[in-house]
Amino acid sequence: QVQLVESGGGLVQAGGSLRLSCAASGRISLLNTMGWYRQAPGKQRELVATITSGSSTNYADSVKGRFAISRDNAKNTVYLQMNSLKPEDTAVYYCNIRLHVINRDYWGQGTQVTVSS
């Protein structure tokens, strides 16, 4: 079993910054991808950014150049630095870890990010 605990959400004005953190615990295999997804009201959950255990990254086009994902493998923690935030970034942000050896996904409980105009 794997647990994910997120932190760092909140309310910020447009143009501001926030940093999300997600710590994973439990049986975590070395081959994994950690990432952030978000879901706005009335919309489907969408990918924001992912990072592999080898530090390869992938971003949604809507956040490229504004968000940066990073990880600390020793702490099994992933971070999302969000800059130049826009009202359309408002959503619940979910942390995800995909364990490739057993092909399973785990999700955090979600953290609210609200960007006011």
Phi and psi in radians as a Rosetta constraint file:
Dihedral C 1 N 2 CA 2 C 2 CIRCULARHARMONIC -2.186 0.35
Dihedral N 2 CA 2 C 2 N 3 CIRCULARHARMONIC 2.382 0.35
Dihedral C 2 N 3 CA 3 C 3 CIRCULARHARMONIC -2.054 0.35
Dihedral N 3 CA 3 C 3 N 4 CIRCULARHARMONIC 2.486 0.35
Dihedral C 3 N 4 CA 4 C 4 CIRCULARHARMONIC -2.166 0.35
Dihedral N 4 CA 4 C 4 N 5 CIRCULARHARMONIC 2.256 0.35
Dihedral C 4 N 5 CA 5 C 5 CIRCULARHARMONIC -2.144 0.35
Dihedral N 5 CA 5 C 5 N 6 CIRCULARHARMONIC 2.070 0.35
Dihedral C 5 N 6 CA 6 C 6 CIRCULARHARMONIC -1.726 0.35
Dihedral N 6 CA 6 C 6 N 7 CIRCULARHARMONIC 2.724 0.35
Dihedral C 6 N 7 CA 7 C 7 CIRCULARHARMONIC -2.721 0.35
Dihedral N 7 CA 7 C 7 N 8 CIRCULARHARMONIC 2.814 0.35
Dihedral C 7 N 8 CA 8 C 8 CIRCULARHARMONIC 1.898 0.35
Dihedral N 8 CA 8 C 8 N 9 CIRCULARHARMONIC -0.050 0.35
Dihedral C 8 N 9 CA 9 C 9 CIRCULARHARMONIC -1.259 0.35
Dihedral N 9 CA 9 C 9 N 10 CIRCULARHARMONIC 3.050 0.35
Dihedral C 9 N 10 CA 10 C 10 CIRCULARHARMONIC 2.793 0.35
Dihedral N 10 CA 10 C 10 N 11 CIRCULARHARMONIC -2.884 0.35
Dihedral C 10 N 11 CA 11 C 11 CIRCULARHARMONIC -1.870 0.35
Dihedral N 11 CA 11 C 11 N 12 CIRCULARHARMONIC 2.308 0.35
Dihedral C 11 N 12 CA 12 C 12 CIRCULARHARMONIC -2.531 0.35
Dihedral N 12 CA 12 C 12 N 13 CIRCULARHARMONIC 2.656 0.35
Dihedral C 12 N 13 CA 13 C 13 CIRCULARHARMONIC -1.386 0.35
Dihedral N 13 CA 13 C 13 N 14 CIRCULARHARMONIC 2.712 0.35
Dihedral C 13 N 14 CA 14 C 14 CIRCULARHARMONIC -0.962 0.35
Dihedral N 14 CA 14 C 14 N 15 CIRCULARHARMONIC 2.395 0.35
Dihedral C 14 N 15 CA 15 C 15 CIRCULARHARMONIC 1.614 0.35
Dihedral N 15 CA 15 C 15 N 16 CIRCULARHARMONIC -0.193 0.35
Dihedral C 15 N 16 CA 16 C 16 CIRCULARHARMONIC -1.453 0.35
Dihedral N 16 CA 16 C 16 N 17 CIRCULARHARMONIC -3.039 0.35
Dihedral C 16 N 17 CA 17 C 17 CIRCULARHARMONIC -2.313 0.35
Dihedral N 17 CA 17 C 17 N 18 CIRCULARHARMONIC 2.658 0.35
Dihedral C 17 N 18 CA 18 C 18 CIRCULARHARMONIC -2.508 0.35
Dihedral N 18 CA 18 C 18 N 19 CIRCULARHARMONIC 2.696 0.35
Dihedral C 18 N 19 CA 19 C 19 CIRCULARHARMONIC -2.215 0.35
Dihedral N 19 CA 19 C 19 N 20 CIRCULARHARMONIC 2.129 0.35
Dihedral C 19 N 20 CA 20 C 20 CIRCULARHARMONIC -1.702 0.35
Dihedral N 20 CA 20 C 20 N 21 CIRCULARHARMONIC 2.545 0.35
Dihedral C 20 N 21 CA 21 C 21 CIRCULARHARMONIC -2.242 0.35
Dihedral N 21 CA 21 C 21 N 22 CIRCULARHARMONIC 2.624 0.35
Dihedral C 21 N 22 CA 22 C 22 CIRCULARHARMONIC -2.542 0.35
Dihedral N 22 CA 22 C 22 N 23 CIRCULARHARMONIC 2.072 0.35
Dihedral C 22 N 23 CA 23 C 23 CIRCULARHARMONIC -1.830 0.35
Dihedral N 23 CA 23 C 23 N 24 CIRCULARHARMONIC 2.242 0.35
Dihedral C 23 N 24 CA 24 C 24 CIRCULARHARMONIC -1.795 0.35
Dihedral N 24 CA 24 C 24 N 25 CIRCULARHARMONIC 2.479 0.35
Dihedral C 24 N 25 CA 25 C 25 CIRCULARHARMONIC -2.432 0.35
Dihedral N 25 CA 25 C 25 N 26 CIRCULARHARMONIC 2.798 0.35
Dihedral C 25 N 26 CA 26 C 26 CIRCULARHARMONIC 1.923 0.35
Dihedral N 26 CA 26 C 26 N 27 CIRCULARHARMONIC -2.703 0.35
Dihedral C 26 N 27 CA 27 C 27 CIRCULARHARMONIC -1.438 0.35
Dihedral N 27 CA 27 C 27 N 28 CIRCULARHARMONIC 1.682 0.35
Dihedral C 27 N 28 CA 28 C 28 CIRCULARHARMONIC -2.015 0.35
Dihedral N 28 CA 28 C 28 N 29 CIRCULARHARMONIC 2.027 0.35
Dihedral C 28 N 29 CA 29 C 29 CIRCULARHARMONIC -1.342 0.35
Dihedral N 29 CA 29 C 29 N 30 CIRCULARHARMONIC 2.752 0.35
Dihedral C 29 N 30 CA 30 C 30 CIRCULARHARMONIC -1.139 0.35
Dihedral N 30 CA 30 C 30 N 31 CIRCULARHARMONIC -0.626 0.35
Dihedral C 30 N 31 CA 31 C 31 CIRCULARHARMONIC -1.479 0.35
Dihedral N 31 CA 31 C 31 N 32 CIRCULARHARMONIC 1.725 0.35
Dihedral C 31 N 32 CA 32 C 32 CIRCULARHARMONIC -2.630 0.35
Dihedral N 32 CA 32 C 32 N 33 CIRCULARHARMONIC 2.834 0.35
Dihedral C 32 N 33 CA 33 C 33 CIRCULARHARMONIC -2.161 0.35
Dihedral N 33 CA 33 C 33 N 34 CIRCULARHARMONIC 2.281 0.35
Dihedral C 33 N 34 CA 34 C 34 CIRCULARHARMONIC -1.935 0.35
Dihedral N 34 CA 34 C 34 N 35 CIRCULARHARMONIC 2.633 0.35
Dihedral C 34 N 35 CA 35 C 35 CIRCULARHARMONIC -2.865 0.35
Dihedral N 35 CA 35 C 35 N 36 CIRCULARHARMONIC 3.078 0.35
Dihedral C 35 N 36 CA 36 C 36 CIRCULARHARMONIC -2.181 0.35
Dihedral N 36 CA 36 C 36 N 37 CIRCULARHARMONIC 2.379 0.35
Dihedral C 36 N 37 CA 37 C 37 CIRCULARHARMONIC -2.203 0.35
Dihedral N 37 CA 37 C 37 N 38 CIRCULARHARMONIC 2.839 0.35
Dihedral C 37 N 38 CA 38 C 38 CIRCULARHARMONIC -2.485 0.35
Dihedral N 38 CA 38 C 38 N 39 CIRCULARHARMONIC 2.698 0.35
Dihedral C 38 N 39 CA 39 C 39 CIRCULARHARMONIC -2.416 0.35
Dihedral N 39 CA 39 C 39 N 40 CIRCULARHARMONIC 2.039 0.35
Dihedral C 39 N 40 CA 40 C 40 CIRCULARHARMONIC -1.581 0.35
Dihedral N 40 CA 40 C 40 N 41 CIRCULARHARMONIC 2.756 0.35
Dihedral C 40 N 41 CA 41 C 41 CIRCULARHARMONIC -0.979 0.35
Dihedral N 41 CA 41 C 41 N 42 CIRCULARHARMONIC 2.271 0.35
Dihedral C 41 N 42 CA 42 C 42 CIRCULARHARMONIC 1.354 0.35
Dihedral N 42 CA 42 C 42 N 43 CIRCULARHARMONIC 0.094 0.35
Dihedral C 42 N 43 CA 43 C 43 CIRCULARHARMONIC -2.134 0.35
Dihedral N 43 CA 43 C 43 N 44 CIRCULARHARMONIC 2.837 0.35
Dihedral C 43 N 44 CA 44 C 44 CIRCULARHARMONIC -1.379 0.35
Dihedral N 44 CA 44 C 44 N 45 CIRCULARHARMONIC 2.739 0.35
Dihedral C 44 N 45 CA 45 C 45 CIRCULARHARMONIC -1.151 0.35
Dihedral N 45 CA 45 C 45 N 46 CIRCULARHARMONIC 2.387 0.35
Dihedral C 45 N 46 CA 46 C 46 CIRCULARHARMONIC -2.304 0.35
Dihedral N 46 CA 46 C 46 N 47 CIRCULARHARMONIC 2.670 0.35
Dihedral C 46 N 47 CA 47 C 47 CIRCULARHARMONIC -1.220 0.35
Dihedral N 47 CA 47 C 47 N 48 CIRCULARHARMONIC 2.411 0.35
Dihedral C 47 N 48 CA 48 C 48 CIRCULARHARMONIC -1.838 0.35
Dihedral N 48 CA 48 C 48 N 49 CIRCULARHARMONIC -0.983 0.35
Dihedral C 48 N 49 CA 49 C 49 CIRCULARHARMONIC -2.845 0.35
Dihedral N 49 CA 49 C 49 N 50 CIRCULARHARMONIC 2.602 0.35
Dihedral C 49 N 50 CA 50 C 50 CIRCULARHARMONIC -2.329 0.35
Dihedral N 50 CA 50 C 50 N 51 CIRCULARHARMONIC 2.763 0.35
Dihedral C 50 N 51 CA 51 C 51 CIRCULARHARMONIC -2.539 0.35
Dihedral N 51 CA 51 C 51 N 52 CIRCULARHARMONIC 2.287 0.35
Dihedral C 51 N 52 CA 52 C 52 CIRCULARHARMONIC -1.448 0.35
Dihedral N 52 CA 52 C 52 N 53 CIRCULARHARMONIC 2.991 0.35
Dihedral C 52 N 53 CA 53 C 53 CIRCULARHARMONIC -1.151 0.35
Dihedral N 53 CA 53 C 53 N 54 CIRCULARHARMONIC -0.312 0.35
Dihedral C 53 N 54 CA 54 C 54 CIRCULARHARMONIC -1.628 0.35
Dihedral N 54 CA 54 C 54 N 55 CIRCULARHARMONIC 0.127 0.35
Dihedral C 54 N 55 CA 55 C 55 CIRCULARHARMONIC 1.281 0.35
Dihedral N 55 CA 55 C 55 N 56 CIRCULARHARMONIC 0.374 0.35
Dihedral C 55 N 56 CA 56 C 56 CIRCULARHARMONIC -1.368 0.35
Dihedral N 56 CA 56 C 56 N 57 CIRCULARHARMONIC 2.369 0.35
Dihedral C 56 N 57 CA 57 C 57 CIRCULARHARMONIC -2.035 0.35
Dihedral N 57 CA 57 C 57 N 58 CIRCULARHARMONIC 2.736 0.35
Dihedral C 57 N 58 CA 58 C 58 CIRCULARHARMONIC -2.517 0.35
Dihedral N 58 CA 58 C 58 N 59 CIRCULARHARMONIC 2.374 0.35
Dihedral C 58 N 59 CA 59 C 59 CIRCULARHARMONIC -2.246 0.35
Dihedral N 59 CA 59 C 59 N 60 CIRCULARHARMONIC 2.591 0.35
Dihedral C 59 N 60 CA 60 C 60 CIRCULARHARMONIC -1.188 0.35
Dihedral N 60 CA 60 C 60 N 61 CIRCULARHARMONIC 2.556 0.35
Dihedral C 60 N 61 CA 61 C 61 CIRCULARHARMONIC -1.014 0.35
Dihedral N 61 CA 61 C 61 N 62 CIRCULARHARMONIC -0.584 0.35
Dihedral C 61 N 62 CA 62 C 62 CIRCULARHARMONIC -1.199 0.35
Dihedral N 62 CA 62 C 62 N 63 CIRCULARHARMONIC -0.289 0.35
Dihedral C 62 N 63 CA 63 C 63 CIRCULARHARMONIC -2.035 0.35
Dihedral N 63 CA 63 C 63 N 64 CIRCULARHARMONIC -0.069 0.35
Dihedral C 63 N 64 CA 64 C 64 CIRCULARHARMONIC -1.015 0.35
Dihedral N 64 CA 64 C 64 N 65 CIRCULARHARMONIC 2.344 0.35
Dihedral C 64 N 65 CA 65 C 65 CIRCULARHARMONIC 1.490 0.35
Dihedral N 65 CA 65 C 65 N 66 CIRCULARHARMONIC -0.205 0.35
Dihedral C 65 N 66 CA 66 C 66 CIRCULARHARMONIC -2.006 0.35
Dihedral N 66 CA 66 C 66 N 67 CIRCULARHARMONIC -0.626 0.35
Dihedral C 66 N 67 CA 67 C 67 CIRCULARHARMONIC -1.886 0.35
Dihedral N 67 CA 67 C 67 N 68 CIRCULARHARMONIC 2.631 0.35
Dihedral C 67 N 68 CA 68 C 68 CIRCULARHARMONIC -2.407 0.35
Dihedral N 68 CA 68 C 68 N 69 CIRCULARHARMONIC 2.203 0.35
Dihedral C 68 N 69 CA 69 C 69 CIRCULARHARMONIC -1.779 0.35
Dihedral N 69 CA 69 C 69 N 70 CIRCULARHARMONIC 2.500 0.35
Dihedral C 69 N 70 CA 70 C 70 CIRCULARHARMONIC -2.617 0.35
Dihedral N 70 CA 70 C 70 N 71 CIRCULARHARMONIC 2.944 0.35
Dihedral C 70 N 71 CA 71 C 71 CIRCULARHARMONIC -2.609 0.35
Dihedral N 71 CA 71 C 71 N 72 CIRCULARHARMONIC 2.729 0.35
Dihedral C 71 N 72 CA 72 C 72 CIRCULARHARMONIC -2.083 0.35
Dihedral N 72 CA 72 C 72 N 73 CIRCULARHARMONIC 1.781 0.35
Dihedral C 72 N 73 CA 73 C 73 CIRCULARHARMONIC -1.125 0.35
Dihedral N 73 CA 73 C 73 N 74 CIRCULARHARMONIC -0.556 0.35
Dihedral C 73 N 74 CA 74 C 74 CIRCULARHARMONIC -1.143 0.35
Dihedral N 74 CA 74 C 74 N 75 CIRCULARHARMONIC -0.507 0.35
Dihedral C 74 N 75 CA 75 C 75 CIRCULARHARMONIC -1.824 0.35
Dihedral N 75 CA 75 C 75 N 76 CIRCULARHARMONIC 0.013 0.35
Dihedral C 75 N 76 CA 76 C 76 CIRCULARHARMONIC 0.862 0.35
Dihedral N 76 CA 76 C 76 N 77 CIRCULARHARMONIC 0.795 0.35
Dihedral C 76 N 77 CA 77 C 77 CIRCULARHARMONIC -2.162 0.35
Dihedral N 77 CA 77 C 77 N 78 CIRCULARHARMONIC 2.425 0.35
Dihedral C 77 N 78 CA 78 C 78 CIRCULARHARMONIC -2.079 0.35
Dihedral N 78 CA 78 C 78 N 79 CIRCULARHARMONIC 2.543 0.35
Dihedral C 78 N 79 CA 79 C 79 CIRCULARHARMONIC -2.166 0.35
Dihedral N 79 CA 79 C 79 N 80 CIRCULARHARMONIC 2.664 0.35
Dihedral C 79 N 80 CA 80 C 80 CIRCULARHARMONIC -2.332 0.35
Dihedral N 80 CA 80 C 80 N 81 CIRCULARHARMONIC 1.892 0.35
Dihedral C 80 N 81 CA 81 C 81 CIRCULARHARMONIC -1.550 0.35
Dihedral N 81 CA 81 C 81 N 82 CIRCULARHARMONIC 2.092 0.35
Dihedral C 81 N 82 CA 82 C 82 CIRCULARHARMONIC -1.999 0.35
Dihedral N 82 CA 82 C 82 N 83 CIRCULARHARMONIC 2.025 0.35
Dihedral C 82 N 83 CA 83 C 83 CIRCULARHARMONIC -2.027 0.35
Dihedral N 83 CA 83 C 83 N 84 CIRCULARHARMONIC 2.863 0.35
Dihedral C 83 N 84 CA 84 C 84 CIRCULARHARMONIC 0.862 0.35
Dihedral N 84 CA 84 C 84 N 85 CIRCULARHARMONIC 0.841 0.35
Dihedral C 84 N 85 CA 85 C 85 CIRCULARHARMONIC -1.138 0.35
Dihedral N 85 CA 85 C 85 N 86 CIRCULARHARMONIC 2.539 0.35
Dihedral C 85 N 86 CA 86 C 86 CIRCULARHARMONIC -2.096 0.35
Dihedral N 86 CA 86 C 86 N 87 CIRCULARHARMONIC 2.734 0.35
Dihedral C 86 N 87 CA 87 C 87 CIRCULARHARMONIC -0.970 0.35
Dihedral N 87 CA 87 C 87 N 88 CIRCULARHARMONIC -0.564 0.35
Dihedral C 87 N 88 CA 88 C 88 CIRCULARHARMONIC -1.253 0.35
Dihedral N 88 CA 88 C 88 N 89 CIRCULARHARMONIC -0.111 0.35
Dihedral C 88 N 89 CA 89 C 89 CIRCULARHARMONIC -1.439 0.35
Dihedral N 89 CA 89 C 89 N 90 CIRCULARHARMONIC -0.121 0.35
Dihedral C 89 N 90 CA 90 C 90 CIRCULARHARMONIC -1.071 0.35
Dihedral N 90 CA 90 C 90 N 91 CIRCULARHARMONIC 2.188 0.35
Dihedral C 90 N 91 CA 91 C 91 CIRCULARHARMONIC -3.113 0.35
Dihedral N 91 CA 91 C 91 N 92 CIRCULARHARMONIC 2.991 0.35
Dihedral C 91 N 92 CA 92 C 92 CIRCULARHARMONIC -1.548 0.35
Dihedral N 92 CA 92 C 92 N 93 CIRCULARHARMONIC 2.208 0.35
Dihedral C 92 N 93 CA 93 C 93 CIRCULARHARMONIC -1.768 0.35
Dihedral N 93 CA 93 C 93 N 94 CIRCULARHARMONIC 2.248 0.35
Dihedral C 93 N 94 CA 94 C 94 CIRCULARHARMONIC -2.002 0.35
Dihedral N 94 CA 94 C 94 N 95 CIRCULARHARMONIC 2.356 0.35
Dihedral C 94 N 95 CA 95 C 95 CIRCULARHARMONIC -1.523 0.35
Dihedral N 95 CA 95 C 95 N 96 CIRCULARHARMONIC 2.519 0.35
Dihedral C 95 N 96 CA 96 C 96 CIRCULARHARMONIC -2.398 0.35
Dihedral N 96 CA 96 C 96 N 97 CIRCULARHARMONIC 2.520 0.35
Dihedral C 96 N 97 CA 97 C 97 CIRCULARHARMONIC -2.281 0.35
Dihedral N 97 CA 97 C 97 N 98 CIRCULARHARMONIC 2.289 0.35
Dihedral C 97 N 98 CA 98 C 98 CIRCULARHARMONIC -1.920 0.35
Dihedral N 98 CA 98 C 98 N 99 CIRCULARHARMONIC 2.099 0.35
Dihedral C 98 N 99 CA 99 C 99 CIRCULARHARMONIC -1.650 0.35
Dihedral N 99 CA 99 C 99 N 100 CIRCULARHARMONIC 1.913 0.35
Dihedral C 99 N 100 CA 100 C 100 CIRCULARHARMONIC -1.257 0.35
Dihedral N 100 CA 100 C 100 N 101 CIRCULARHARMONIC -0.542 0.35
Dihedral C 100 N 101 CA 101 C 101 CIRCULARHARMONIC -1.108 0.35
Dihedral N 101 CA 101 C 101 N 102 CIRCULARHARMONIC -0.719 0.35
Dihedral C 101 N 102 CA 102 C 102 CIRCULARHARMONIC -1.854 0.35
Dihedral N 102 CA 102 C 102 N 103 CIRCULARHARMONIC 0.051 0.35
Dihedral C 102 N 103 CA 103 C 103 CIRCULARHARMONIC 0.934 0.35
Dihedral N 103 CA 103 C 103 N 104 CIRCULARHARMONIC 0.934 0.35
Dihedral C 103 N 104 CA 104 C 104 CIRCULARHARMONIC -2.274 0.35
Dihedral N 104 CA 104 C 104 N 105 CIRCULARHARMONIC 2.586 0.35
Dihedral C 104 N 105 CA 105 C 105 CIRCULARHARMONIC -1.945 0.35
Dihedral N 105 CA 105 C 105 N 106 CIRCULARHARMONIC 2.499 0.35
Dihedral C 105 N 106 CA 106 C 106 CIRCULARHARMONIC -2.237 0.35
Dihedral N 106 CA 106 C 106 N 107 CIRCULARHARMONIC 2.607 0.35
Dihedral C 106 N 107 CA 107 C 107 CIRCULARHARMONIC -2.203 0.35
Dihedral N 107 CA 107 C 107 N 108 CIRCULARHARMONIC 2.600 0.35
Dihedral C 107 N 108 CA 108 C 108 CIRCULARHARMONIC -1.432 0.35
Dihedral N 108 CA 108 C 108 N 109 CIRCULARHARMONIC 3.116 0.35
Dihedral C 108 N 109 CA 109 C 109 CIRCULARHARMONIC -1.429 0.35
Dihedral N 109 CA 109 C 109 N 110 CIRCULARHARMONIC -0.241 0.35
Dihedral C 109 N 110 CA 110 C 110 CIRCULARHARMONIC 1.691 0.35
Dihedral N 110 CA 110 C 110 N 111 CIRCULARHARMONIC 2.564 0.35
Dihedral C 110 N 111 CA 111 C 111 CIRCULARHARMONIC -2.377 0.35
Dihedral N 111 CA 111 C 111 N 112 CIRCULARHARMONIC 2.352 0.35
Dihedral C 111 N 112 CA 112 C 112 CIRCULARHARMONIC -1.404 0.35
Dihedral N 112 CA 112 C 112 N 113 CIRCULARHARMONIC 2.310 0.35
Dihedral C 112 N 113 CA 113 C 113 CIRCULARHARMONIC -2.106 0.35
Dihedral N 113 CA 113 C 113 N 114 CIRCULARHARMONIC 2.140 0.35
Dihedral C 113 N 114 CA 114 C 114 CIRCULARHARMONIC -2.166 0.35
Dihedral N 114 CA 114 C 114 N 115 CIRCULARHARMONIC 2.193 0.35
Dihedral C 114 N 115 CA 115 C 115 CIRCULARHARMONIC -1.998 0.35
Dihedral N 115 CA 115 C 115 N 116 CIRCULARHARMONIC 2.057 0.35
Dihedral C 115 N 116 CA 116 C 116 CIRCULARHARMONIC -1.615 0.35
Dihedral N 116 CA 116 C 116 N 117 CIRCULARHARMONIC 2.583 0.35
